[in-house]
């Protein structure tokens, strides 16, 4: 083994020792899913906001084009919210089934 391979092996051994000590002092080391909580929150928020914004823009454009009352805008914001919730539901189901990549 050359020097780089020995250093790599020693770093892995040190990493394992640190992890064991951390488990002993603090408790269980969080796994990968626990660390992705912020990413999950951002994904869910962007799905909901994207649906609402898209519905609002479409509703606004239709309202301006046909010169109608603002209830068209409200209907499309509602539909955009439902679309966002459906996207969140699909995403969570994919995570539950273990197909999230």
Secondary structure, 3 states (H helix, E strand, C coil): CCHHHHHHHHHHHHHHHHHHHHHHHCCCCCCHHHHCHHHHHHHHHHHHHHHHHHHHHHHHHHHHHHCCCCHHHHHHHHHHHHHHHHHHHHHHHHHHCCCCC
